[in-house]
Every structure is written in structure tokens, then in C-alpha cells.
Amino acid sequence: MTAFGFVLAGVCVLMACIKADRVRTWRSNLNPSAPDIPDSAFVVARITLLVMAGLVVYANVQVMALSD
């Protein structure tokens, strides 16, 4: 279970590292008529993903300490 948590945290960090231009390109390819996403939305998403990754790592360390 803890391995899954660390993998999930890694995926969150990788998602936070994706550049906004790449996401905009994917989005325009899937739905050309979609409105453009502001840069502030990407900043909020990155902060949220990194906080979630940190919380998952913290919870996993606590679970590992309890299991010892």
C-alpha cells in the first residue's frame, strides 16, 4: 500500500512539471473551440499537485512508522 502512495506522489510531481504550452497544445487538438486557460490556473494546479504529493509522502511515512 505504501508503494502505491509513493508512486501516486511521483505521478503528481510529474504532472506538476508538465509545461503549460504542452497542455494548451493537447487541449487545442482535442477541442479547438475550448477557451484558453489562464496562466494563473496552471500555477494553482501546480501548487495543488505538489501539496497533494507532499501530503501523500507524509502519510506514507507515518504509516511506515506505525507498521514498525
mmJSON file of the N, C-alpha and C atoms, coordinates in Angstrom:
{"data_MODEL":{"atom_site":{
"group_PDB":["ATOM","ATOM","ATOM","ATOM","ATOM","ATOM","ATOM","ATOM","ATOM","ATOM","ATOM","ATOM","ATOM","ATOM","ATOM","ATOM","ATOM","ATOM","ATOM","ATOM","ATOM","ATOM","ATOM","ATOM","ATOM","ATOM","ATOM","ATOM","ATOM","ATOM","ATOM","ATOM","ATOM","ATOM","ATOM","ATOM","ATOM","ATOM","ATOM","ATOM","ATOM","ATOM","ATOM","ATOM","ATOM","ATOM","ATOM","ATOM","ATOM","ATOM","ATOM","ATOM","ATOM","ATOM","ATOM","ATOM","ATOM","ATOM","ATOM","ATOM","ATOM","ATOM","ATOM","ATOM","ATOM","ATOM","ATOM","ATOM","ATOM","ATOM","ATOM","ATOM","ATOM","ATOM","ATOM","ATOM","ATOM","ATOM","ATOM","ATOM","ATOM","ATOM","ATOM","ATOM","ATOM","ATOM","ATOM","ATOM","ATOM","ATOM","ATOM","ATOM","ATOM","ATOM","ATOM","ATOM","ATOM","ATOM","ATOM","ATOM","ATOM","ATOM","ATOM","ATOM","ATOM","ATOM","ATOM","ATOM","ATOM","ATOM","ATOM","ATOM","ATOM","ATOM","ATOM","ATOM","ATOM","ATOM","ATOM","ATOM","ATOM","ATOM","ATOM","ATOM","ATOM","ATOM","ATOM","ATOM","ATOM","ATOM","ATOM","ATOM","ATOM","ATOM","ATOM","ATOM","ATOM","ATOM","ATOM","ATOM","ATOM","ATOM","ATOM","ATOM","ATOM","ATOM","ATOM","ATOM","ATOM","ATOM","ATOM","ATOM","ATOM","ATOM","ATOM","ATOM","ATOM","ATOM","ATOM","ATOM","ATOM","ATOM","ATOM","ATOM","ATOM","ATOM","ATOM","ATOM","ATOM","ATOM","ATOM","ATOM","ATOM","ATOM","ATOM","ATOM","ATOM","ATOM","ATOM","ATOM","ATOM","ATOM","ATOM","ATOM","ATOM","ATOM","ATOM","ATOM","ATOM","ATOM","ATOM","ATOM","ATOM","ATOM","ATOM","ATOM","ATOM","ATOM","ATOM","ATOM","ATOM","ATOM","ATOM","ATOM"],
"id":[1,2,3,4,5,6,7,8,9,10,11,12,13,14,15,16,17,18,19,20,21,22,23,24,25,26,27,28,29,30,31,32,33,34,35,36,37,38,39,40,41,42,43,44,45,46,47,48,49,50,51,52,53,54,55,56,57,58,59,60,61,62,63,64,65,66,67,68,69,70,71,72,73,74,75,76,77,78,79,80,81,82,83,84,85,86,87,88,89,90,91,92,93,94,95,96,97,98,99,100,101,102,103,104,105,106,107,108,109,110,111,112,113,114,115,116,117,118,119,120,121,122,123,124,125,126,127,128,129,130,131,132,133,134,135,136,137,138,139,140,141,142,143,144,145,146,147,148,149,150,151,152,153,154,155,156,157,158,159,160,161,162,163,164,165,166,167,168,169,170,171,172,173,174,175,176,177,178,179,180,181,182,183,184,185,186,187,188,189,190,191,192,193,194,195,196,197,198,199,200,201,202,203,204],
"type_symbol":["N","C","C","N","C","C","N","C","C","N","C","C","N","C","C","N","C","C","N","C","C","N","C","C","N","C","C","N","C","C","N","C","C","N","C","C","N","C","C","N","C","C","N","C","C","N","C","C","N","C","C","N","C","C","N","C","C","N","C","C","N","C","C","N","C","C","N","C","C","N","C","C","N","C","C","N","C","C","N","C","C","N","C","C","N","C","C","N","C","C","N","C","C","N","C","C","N","C","C","N","C","C","N","C","C","N","C","C","N","C","C","N","C","C","N","C","C","N","C","C","N","C","C","N","C","C","N","C","C","N","C","C","N","C","C","N","C","C","N","C","C","N","C","C","N","C","C","N","C","C","N","C","C","N","C","C","N","C","C","N","C","C","N","C","C","N","C","C","N","C","C","N","C","C","N","C","C","N","C","C","N","C","C","N","C","C","N","C","C","N","C","C","N","C","C","N","C","C","N","C","C","N","C","C"],
"label_atom_id":["N","CA","C","N","CA","C","N","CA","C","N","CA","C","N","CA","C","N","CA","C","N","CA","C","N","CA","C","N","CA","C","N","CA","C","N","CA","C","N","CA","C","N","CA","C","N","CA","C","N","CA","C","N","CA","C","N","CA","C","N","CA","C","N","CA","C","N","CA","C","N","CA","C","N","CA","C","N","CA","C","N","CA","C","N","CA","C","N","CA","C","N","CA","C","N","CA","C","N","CA","C","N","CA","C","N","CA","C","N","CA","C","N","CA","C","N","CA","C","N","CA","C","N","CA","C","N","CA","C","N","CA","C","N","CA","C","N","CA","C","N","CA","C","N","CA","C","N","CA","C","N","CA","C","N","CA","C","N","CA","C","N","CA","C","N","CA","C","N","CA","C","N","CA","C","N","CA","C","N","CA","C","N","CA","C","N","CA","C","N","CA","C","N","CA","C","N","CA","C","N","CA","C","N","CA","C","N","CA","C","N","CA","C","N","CA","C","N","CA","C","N","CA","C","N","CA","C","N","CA","C","N","CA","C","N","CA","C"],
"label_alt_id":[null,null,null,null,null,null,null,null,null,null,null,null,null,null,null,null,null,null,null,null,null,null,null,null,null,null,null,null,null,null,null,null,null,null,null,null,null,null,null,null,null,null,null,null,null,null,null,null,null,null,null,null,null,null,null,null,null,null,null,null,null,null,null,null,null,null,null,null,null,null,null,null,null,null,null,null,null,null,null,null,null,null,null,null,null,null,null,null,null,null,null,null,null,null,null,null,null,null,null,null,null,null,null,null,null,null,null,null,null,null,null,null,null,null,null,null,null,null,null,null,null,null,null,null,null,null,null,null,null,null,null,null,null,null,null,null,null,null,null,null,null,null,null,null,null,null,null,null,null,null,null,null,null,null,null,null,null,null,null,null,null,null,null,null,null,null,null,null,null,null,null,null,null,null,null,null,null,null,null,null,null,null,null,null,null,null,null,null,null,null,null,null,null,null,null,null,null,null,null,null,null,null,null,null],
"label_comp_id":["MET","MET","MET","THR","THR","THR","ALA","ALA","ALA","PHE","PHE","PHE","GLY","GLY","GLY","PHE","PHE","PHE","VAL","VAL","VAL","LEU","LEU","LEU","ALA","ALA","ALA","GLY","GLY","GLY","VAL","VAL","VAL","CYS","CYS","CYS","VAL","VAL","VAL","LEU","LEU","LEU","MET","MET","MET","ALA","ALA","ALA","CYS","CYS","CYS","ILE","ILE","ILE","LYS","LYS","LYS","ALA","ALA","ALA","ASP","ASP","ASP","ARG","ARG","ARG","VAL","VAL","VAL","ARG","ARG","ARG","THR","THR","THR","TRP","TRP","TRP","ARG","ARG","ARG","SER","SER","SER","ASN","ASN","ASN","LEU","LEU","LEU","ASN","ASN","ASN","PRO","PRO","PRO","SER","SER","SER","ALA","ALA","ALA","PRO","PRO","PRO","ASP","ASP","ASP","ILE","ILE","ILE","PRO","PRO","PRO","ASP","ASP","ASP","SER","SER","SER","ALA","ALA","ALA","PHE","PHE","PHE","VAL","VAL","VAL","VAL","VAL","VAL","ALA","ALA","ALA","ARG","ARG","ARG","ILE","ILE","ILE","THR","THR","THR","LEU","LEU","LEU","LEU","LEU","LEU","VAL","VAL","VAL","MET","MET","MET","ALA","ALA","ALA","GLY","GLY","GLY","LEU","LEU","LEU","VAL","VAL","VAL","VAL","VAL","VAL","TYR","TYR","TYR","ALA","ALA","ALA","ASN","ASN","ASN","VAL","VAL","VAL","GLN","GLN","GLN","VAL","VAL","VAL","MET","MET","MET","ALA","ALA","ALA","LEU","LEU","LEU","SER","SER","SER","ASP","ASP","ASP"],
"label_asym_id":["A","A","A","A","A","A","A","A","A","A","A","A","A","A","A","A","A","A","A","A","A","A","A","A","A","A","A","A","A","A","A","A","A","A","A","A","A","A","A","A","A","A","A","A","A","A","A","A","A","A","A","A","A","A","A","A","A","A","A","A","A","A","A","A","A","A","A","A","A","A","A","A","A","A","A","A","A","A","A","A","A","A","A","A","A","A","A","A","A","A","A","A","A","A","A","A","A","A","A","A","A","A","A","A","A","A","A","A","A","A","A","A","A","A","A","A","A","A","A","A","A","A","A","A","A","A","A","A","A","A","A","A","A","A","A","A","A","A","A","A","A","A","A","A","A","A","A","A","A","A","A","A","A","A","A","A","A","A","A","A","A","A","A","A","A","A","A","A","A","A","A","A","A","A","A","A","A","A","A","A","A","A","A","A","A","A","A","A","A","A","A","A","A","A","A","A","A","A","A","A","A","A","A","A"],
"label_entity_id":["1","1","1","1","1","1","1","1","1","1","1","1","1","1","1","1","1","1","1","1","1","1","1","1","1","1","1","1","1","1","1","1","1","1","1","1","1","1","1","1","1","1","1","1","1","1","1","1","1","1","1","1","1","1","1","1","1","1","1","1","1","1","1","1","1","1","1","1","1","1","1","1","1","1","1","1","1","1","1","1","1","1","1","1","1","1","1","1","1","1","1","1","1","1","1","1","1","1","1","1","1","1","1","1","1","1","1","1","1","1","1","1","1","1","1","1","1","1","1","1","1","1","1","1","1","1","1","1","1","1","1","1","1","1","1","1","1","1","1","1","1","1","1","1","1","1","1","1","1","1","1","1","1","1","1","1","1","1","1","1","1","1","1","1","1","1","1","1","1","1","1","1","1","1","1","1","1","1","1","1","1","1","1","1","1","1","1","1","1","1","1","1","1","1","1","1","1","1","1","1","1","1","1","1"],
"label_seq_id":[1,1,1,2,2,2,3,3,3,4,4,4,5,5,5,6,6,6,7,7,7,8,8,8,9,9,9,10,10,10,11,11,11,12,12,12,13,13,13,14,14,14,15,15,15,16,16,16,17,17,17,18,18,18,19,19,19,20,20,20,21,21,21,22,22,22,23,23,23,24,24,24,25,25,25,26,26,26,27,27,27,28,28,28,29,29,29,30,30,30,31,31,31,32,32,32,33,33,33,34,34,34,35,35,35,36,36,36,37,37,37,38,38,38,39,39,39,40,40,40,41,41,41,42,42,42,43,43,43,44,44,44,45,45,45,46,46,46,47,47,47,48,48,48,49,49,49,50,50,50,51,51,51,52,52,52,53,53,53,54,54,54,55,55,55,56,56,56,57,57,57,58,58,58,59,59,59,60,60,60,61,61,61,62,62,62,63,63,63,64,64,64,65,65,65,66,66,66,67,67,67,68,68,68],
"pdbx_PDB_ins_code":[null,null,null,null,null,null,null,null,null,null,null,null,null,null,null,null,null,null,null,null,null,null,null,null,null,null,null,null,null,null,null,null,null,null,null,null,null,null,null,null,null,null,null,null,null,null,null,null,null,null,null,null,null,null,null,null,null,null,null,null,null,null,null,null,null,null,null,null,null,null,null,null,null,null,null,null,null,null,null,null,null,null,null,null,null,null,null,null,null,null,null,null,null,null,null,null,null,null,null,null,null,null,null,null,null,null,null,null,null,null,null,null,null,null,null,null,null,null,null,null,null,null,null,null,null,null,null,null,null,null,null,null,null,null,null,null,null,null,null,null,null,null,null,null,null,null,null,null,null,null,null,null,null,null,null,null,null,null,null,null,null,null,null,null,null,null,null,null,null,null,null,null,null,null,null,null,null,null,null,null,null,null,null,null,null,null,null,null,null,null,null,null,null,null,null,null,null,null,null,null,null,null,null,null],
"Cartn_x":[0.821,0.0,0.87,1.96,2.803,3.514,3.83,4.475,3.544,2.252,1.271,1.225,1.319,1.306,2.501,3.673,4.863,4.793,4.233,4.046,3.06,1.981,0.995,1.617,2.451,3.134,4.066,4.749,5.624,4.852,3.7,2.863,2.376,2.018,1.587,2.716,3.925,5.07,5.325,5.23,5.421,4.352,3.118,2.043,2.287,2.856,3.13,4.266,5.102,6.24,5.904,4.702,4.32,4.132,4.699,4.639,3.244,2.887,1.564,1.352,2.387,2.246,1.881,2.446,2.129,0.669,0.194,-1.206,-2.128,-1.776,-2.594,-2.637,-1.512,-1.471,-2.362,-2.258,-3.111,-4.577,-4.877,-6.26,-6.804,-5.996,-6.463,-6.622,-5.836,-6.001,-7.279,-7.616,-8.817,-10.091,-10.039,-11.223,-10.791,-10.751,-10.257,-11.096,-12.36,-13.212,-13.2,-12.409,-12.353,-11.671,-12.136,-11.48,-10.078,-9.226,-7.844,-7.797,-6.898,-6.736,-5.71,-6.034,-5.064,-3.88,-2.771,-1.57,-1.799,-2.676,-2.936,-3.543,-4.317,-4.894,-3.797,-2.779,-1.675,-0.862,-0.705,0.03,-0.724,-2.023,-2.836,-2.811,-2.892,-2.853,-1.514,-0.42,0.907,1.056,0.623,0.71,-0.127,-1.337,-2.215,-1.599,-1.053,-0.44,0.766,1.591,2.769,2.384,1.361,0.88,0.303,-0.462,-1.014,0.096,1.132,2.257,2.948,3.145,3.768,2.93,1.626,0.75,0.737,0.784,0.816,2.123,3.225,4.518,4.521,4.016,3.951,3.09,1.927,1.043,1.711,2.417,3.09,4.2,4.932,5.992,5.361,4.236,3.555,3.051,2.528,2.064,3.246,4.359,5.541,6.045,5.972,6.413,5.481,4.189,3.24,3.406,3.806,3.94,5.2,6.161,7.388,7.206],
"Cartn_y":[-1.191,0.0,1.262,1.22,2.418,2.638,1.563,1.72,2.447,2.114,2.795,4.284,4.618,6.024,6.79,6.171,6.84,6.988,5.991,6.094,7.214,7.293,8.347,9.728,9.859,11.129,11.473,10.484,10.713,11.15,10.552,10.94,12.38,12.757,14.141,15.125,14.79,15.665,15.749,14.617,14.629,15.462,15.366,16.177,17.659,17.996,19.398,19.942,19.067,19.5,19.705,19.328,19.49,20.973,21.431,22.848,23.231,24.472,24.974,24.959,25.229,25.232,23.85,22.818,21.458,21.124,21.531,21.288,22.056,23.279,24.073,23.427,22.861,22.191,20.954,20.133,18.948,19.353,20.384,20.835,21.363,22.101,22.636,21.526,20.47,19.334,18.554,18.429,17.686,18.497,19.787,20.635,22.028,22.273,23.56,24.765,24.556,25.691,25.994,25.265,25.487,26.818,27.518,28.778,28.536,29.538,29.42,29.442,28.674,28.598,29.636,30.465,31.475,30.837,31.575,31.079,30.881,31.67,31.537,30.171,29.617,28.292,27.23,27.379,26.424,26.553,27.76,27.96,27.312,27.514,26.915,25.39,24.871,23.421,22.84,23.523,23.035,23.04,24.11,24.178,23.078,22.874,21.837,20.453,20.161,18.852,18.613,19.642,19.475,19.327,20.049,19.896,18.498,18.025,16.67,15.633,15.796,14.855,14.874,16.058,16.163,15.507,15.685,15.065,13.544,13.04,11.586,11.007,11.676,11.201,11.238,12.31,12.414,11.294,11.048,9.994,8.622,8.395,7.111,6.909,7.962,7.853,7.55,8.175,7.891,6.456,5.941,4.547,3.603,3.916,3.063,3.082,4.23,4.303,3.501,3.513,2.744,1.237,0.833,-0.597,-1.197,-0.376,-0.895,-1.293],
"Cartn_z":[0.0,0.0,0.0,0.751,0.793,-0.535,-1.233,-2.541,-3.501,-3.466,-4.304,-3.969,-2.7,-2.295,-2.828,-2.781,-3.302,-4.828,-5.5,-6.949,-7.267,-6.503,-6.692,-6.479,-5.47,-5.23,-6.387,-6.918,-8.068,-9.302,-9.519,-10.654,-10.487,-9.269,-9.019,-9.319,-8.928,-9.204,-10.705,-11.396,-12.85,-13.548,-13.071,-13.657,-13.424,-12.277,-11.978,-12.846,-13.381,-14.193,-15.671,-16.084,-17.49,-17.787,-18.894,-19.244,-19.721,-19.475,-19.833,-21.346,-22.105,-23.562,-24.096,-23.492,-23.916,-23.606,-22.44,-22.087,-23.026,-23.336,-24.263,-25.649,-26.089,-27.387,-27.388,-26.33,-26.232,-26.23,-25.461,-25.323,-26.648,-27.384,-28.664,-29.7,-29.601,-30.505,-30.206,-28.937,-28.559,-28.775,-28.449,-28.547,-28.992,-30.29,-30.796,-30.371,-30.075,-29.712,-28.213,-27.448,-26.0,-25.693,-24.663,-24.301,-23.742,-23.873,-23.405,-21.883,-21.322,-19.868,-19.442,-18.438,-17.997,-17.26,-17.218,-16.538,-15.043,-14.455,-13.02,-12.69,-13.6,-13.369,-13.318,-14.148,-14.129,-12.841,-12.355,-11.101,-9.949,-9.897,-8.833,-8.942,-10.155,-10.341,-9.9,-10.231,-9.822,-8.304,-7.678,-6.213,-5.581,-6.102,-5.563,-5.731,-6.891,-7.121,-6.222,-6.033,-5.178,-3.711,-3.269,-1.888,-1.691,-2.669,-2.573,-2.511,-3.318,-3.299,-1.94,-1.401,-0.081,1.009,0.954,1.948,1.831,0.61,0.411,0.936,0.673,1.181,2.711,3.289,4.747,5.335,4.732,5.229,5.098,4.003,3.83,4.848,5.146,6.169,7.526,7.811,9.083,9.145,8.053,8.01,8.171,7.543,7.688,9.123,9.799,11.188,12.102,11.785,12.593,12.419,11.236,10.971,11.59,11.966,12.578,13.995],
"occupancy":[1.0,1.0,1.0,1.0,1.0,1.0,1.0,1.0,1.0,1.0,1.0,1.0,1.0,1.0,1.0,1.0,1.0,1.0,1.0,1.0,1.0,1.0,1.0,1.0,1.0,1.0,1.0,1.0,1.0,1.0,1.0,1.0,1.0,1.0,1.0,1.0,1.0,1.0,1.0,1.0,1.0,1.0,1.0,1.0,1.0,1.0,1.0,1.0,1.0,1.0,1.0,1.0,1.0,1.0,1.0,1.0,1.0,1.0,1.0,1.0,1.0,1.0,1.0,1.0,1.0,1.0,1.0,1.0,1.0,1.0,1.0,1.0,1.0,1.0,1.0,1.0,1.0,1.0,1.0,1.0,1.0,1.0,1.0,1.0,1.0,1.0,1.0,1.0,1.0,1.0,1.0,1.0,1.0,1.0,1.0,1.0,1.0,1.0,1.0,1.0,1.0,1.0,1.0,1.0,1.0,1.0,1.0,1.0,1.0,1.0,1.0,1.0,1.0,1.0,1.0,1.0,1.0,1.0,1.0,1.0,1.0,1.0,1.0,1.0,1.0,1.0,1.0,1.0,1.0,1.0,1.0,1.0,1.0,1.0,1.0,1.0,1.0,1.0,1.0,1.0,1.0,1.0,1.0,1.0,1.0,1.0,1.0,1.0,1.0,1.0,1.0,1.0,1.0,1.0,1.0,1.0,1.0,1.0,1.0,1.0,1.0,1.0,1.0,1.0,1.0,1.0,1.0,1.0,1.0,1.0,1.0,1.0,1.0,1.0,1.0,1.0,1.0,1.0,1.0,1.0,1.0,1.0,1.0,1.0,1.0,1.0,1.0,1.0,1.0,1.0,1.0,1.0,1.0,1.0,1.0,1.0,1.0,1.0,1.0,1.0,1.0,1.0,1.0,1.0],
"B_iso_or_equiv":[0.0,0.0,0.0,0.0,0.0,0.0,0.0,0.0,0.0,0.0,0.0,0.0,0.0,0.0,0.0,0.0,0.0,0.0,0.0,0.0,0.0,0.0,0.0,0.0,0.0,0.0,0.0,0.0,0.0,0.0,0.0,0.0,0.0,0.0,0.0,0.0,0.0,0.0,0.0,0.0,0.0,0.0,0.0,0.0,0.0,0.0,0.0,0.0,0.0,0.0,0.0,0.0,0.0,0.0,0.0,0.0,0.0,0.0,0.0,0.0,0.0,0.0,0.0,0.0,0.0,0.0,0.0,0.0,0.0,0.0,0.0,0.0,0.0,0.0,0.0,0.0,0.0,0.0,0.0,0.0,0.0,0.0,0.0,0.0,0.0,0.0,0.0,0.0,0.0,0.0,0.0,0.0,0.0,0.0,0.0,0.0,0.0,0.0,0.0,0.0,0.0,0.0,0.0,0.0,0.0,0.0,0.0,0.0,0.0,0.0,0.0,0.0,0.0,0.0,0.0,0.0,0.0,0.0,0.0,0.0,0.0,0.0,0.0,0.0,0.0,0.0,0.0,0.0,0.0,0.0,0.0,0.0,0.0,0.0,0.0,0.0,0.0,0.0,0.0,0.0,0.0,0.0,0.0,0.0,0.0,0.0,0.0,0.0,0.0,0.0,0.0,0.0,0.0,0.0,0.0,0.0,0.0,0.0,0.0,0.0,0.0,0.0,0.0,0.0,0.0,0.0,0.0,0.0,0.0,0.0,0.0,0.0,0.0,0.0,0.0,0.0,0.0,0.0,0.0,0.0,0.0,0.0,0.0,0.0,0.0,0.0,0.0,0.0,0.0,0.0,0.0,0.0,0.0,0.0,0.0,0.0,0.0,0.0,0.0,0.0,0.0,0.0,0.0,0.0],
"pdbx_formal_charge":[null,null,null,null,null,null,null,null,null,null,null,null,null,null,null,null,null,null,null,null,null,null,null,null,null,null,null,null,null,null,null,null,null,null,null,null,null,null,null,null,null,null,null,null,null,null,null,null,null,null,null,null,null,null,null,null,null,null,null,null,null,null,null,null,null,null,null,null,null,null,null,null,null,null,null,null,null,null,null,null,null,null,null,null,null,null,null,null,null,null,null,null,null,null,null,null,null,null,null,null,null,null,null,null,null,null,null,null,null,null,null,null,null,null,null,null,null,null,null,null,null,null,null,null,null,null,null,null,null,null,null,null,null,null,null,null,null,null,null,null,null,null,null,null,null,null,null,null,null,null,null,null,null,null,null,null,null,null,null,null,null,null,null,null,null,null,null,null,null,null,null,null,null,null,null,null,null,null,null,null,null,null,null,null,null,null,null,null,null,null,null,null,null,null,null,null,null,null,null,null,null,null,null,null],
"auth_seq_id":[1,1,1,2,2,2,3,3,3,4,4,4,5,5,5,6,6,6,7,7,7,8,8,8,9,9,9,10,10,10,11,11,11,12,12,12,13,13,13,14,14,14,15,15,15,16,16,16,17,17,17,18,18,18,19,19,19,20,20,20,21,21,21,22,22,22,23,23,23,24,24,24,25,25,25,26,26,26,27,27,27,28,28,28,29,29,29,30,30,30,31,31,31,32,32,32,33,33,33,34,34,34,35,35,35,36,36,36,37,37,37,38,38,38,39,39,39,40,40,40,41,41,41,42,42,42,43,43,43,44,44,44,45,45,45,46,46,46,47,47,47,48,48,48,49,49,49,50,50,50,51,51,51,52,52,52,53,53,53,54,54,54,55,55,55,56,56,56,57,57,57,58,58,58,59,59,59,60,60,60,61,61,61,62,62,62,63,63,63,64,64,64,65,65,65,66,66,66,67,67,67,68,68,68],
"auth_comp_id":["MET","MET","MET","THR","THR","THR","ALA","ALA","ALA","PHE","PHE","PHE","GLY","GLY","GLY","PHE","PHE","PHE","VAL","VAL","VAL","LEU","LEU","LEU","ALA","ALA","ALA","GLY","GLY","GLY","VAL","VAL","VAL","CYS","CYS","CYS","VAL","VAL","VAL","LEU","LEU","LEU","MET","MET","MET","ALA","ALA","ALA","CYS","CYS","CYS","ILE","ILE","ILE","LYS","LYS","LYS","ALA","ALA","ALA","ASP","ASP","ASP","ARG","ARG","ARG","VAL","VAL","VAL","ARG","ARG","ARG","THR","THR","THR","TRP","TRP","TRP","ARG","ARG","ARG","SER","SER","SER","ASN","ASN","ASN","LEU","LEU","LEU","ASN","ASN","ASN","PRO","PRO","PRO","SER","SER","SER","ALA","ALA","ALA","PRO","PRO","PRO","ASP","ASP","ASP","ILE","ILE","ILE","PRO","PRO","PRO","ASP","ASP","ASP","SER","SER","SER","ALA","ALA","ALA","PHE","PHE","PHE","VAL","VAL","VAL","VAL","VAL","VAL","ALA","ALA","ALA","ARG","ARG","ARG","ILE","ILE","ILE","THR","THR","THR","LEU","LEU","LEU","LEU","LEU","LEU","VAL","VAL","VAL","MET","MET","MET","ALA","ALA","ALA","GLY","GLY","GLY","LEU","LEU","LEU","VAL","VAL","VAL","VAL","VAL","VAL","TYR","TYR","TYR","ALA","ALA","ALA","ASN","ASN","ASN","VAL","VAL","VAL","GLN","GLN","GLN","VAL","VAL","VAL","MET","MET","MET","ALA","ALA","ALA","LEU","LEU","LEU","SER","SER","SER","ASP","ASP","ASP"],
"auth_asym_id":["A","A","A","A","A","A","A","A","A","A","A","A","A","A","A","A","A","A","A","A","A","A","A","A","A","A","A","A","A","A","A","A","A","A","A","A","A","A","A","A","A","A","A","A","A","A","A","A","A","A","A","A","A","A","A","A","A","A","A","A","A","A","A","A","A","A","A","A","A","A","A","A","A","A","A","A","A","A","A","A","A","A","A","A","A","A","A","A","A","A","A","A","A","A","A","A","A","A","A","A","A","A","A","A","A","A","A","A","A","A","A","A","A","A","A","A","A","A","A","A","A","A","A","A","A","A","A","A","A","A","A","A","A","A","A","A","A","A","A","A","A","A","A","A","A","A","A","A","A","A","A","A","A","A","A","A","A","A","A","A","A","A","A","A","A","A","A","A","A","A","A","A","A","A","A","A","A","A","A","A","A","A","A","A","A","A","A","A","A","A","A","A","A","A","A","A","A","A","A","A","A","A","A","A"],
"auth_atom_id":["N","CA","C","N","CA","C","N","CA","C","N","CA","C","N","CA","C","N","CA","C","N","CA","C","N","CA","C","N","CA","C","N","CA","C","N","CA","C","N","CA","C","N","CA","C","N","CA","C","N","CA","C","N","CA","C","N","CA","C","N","CA","C","N","CA","C","N","CA","C","N","CA","C","N","CA","C","N","CA","C","N","CA","C","N","CA","C","N","CA","C","N","CA","C","N","CA","C","N","CA","C","N","CA","C","N","CA","C","N","CA","C","N","CA","C","N","CA","C","N","CA","C","N","CA","C","N","CA","C","N","CA","C","N","CA","C","N","CA","C","N","CA","C","N","CA","C","N","CA","C","N","CA","C","N","CA","C","N","CA","C","N","CA","C","N","CA","C","N","CA","C","N","CA","C","N","CA","C","N","CA","C","N","CA","C","N","CA","C","N","CA","C","N","CA","C","N","CA","C","N","CA","C","N","CA","C","N","CA","C","N","CA","C","N","CA","C","N","CA","C","N","CA","C","N","CA","C","N","CA","C","N","CA","C","N","CA","C"],
"pdbx_PDB_model_num":[1,1,1,1,1,1,1,1,1,1,1,1,1,1,1,1,1,1,1,1,1,1,1,1,1,1,1,1,1,1,1,1,1,1,1,1,1,1,1,1,1,1,1,1,1,1,1,1,1,1,1,1,1,1,1,1,1,1,1,1,1,1,1,1,1,1,1,1,1,1,1,1,1,1,1,1,1,1,1,1,1,1,1,1,1,1,1,1,1,1,1,1,1,1,1,1,1,1,1,1,1,1,1,1,1,1,1,1,1,1,1,1,1,1,1,1,1,1,1,1,1,1,1,1,1,1,1,1,1,1,1,1,1,1,1,1,1,1,1,1,1,1,1,1,1,1,1,1,1,1,1,1,1,1,1,1,1,1,1,1,1,1,1,1,1,1,1,1,1,1,1,1,1,1,1,1,1,1,1,1,1,1,1,1,1,1,1,1,1,1,1,1,1,1,1,1,1,1,1,1,1,1,1,1]
}}}
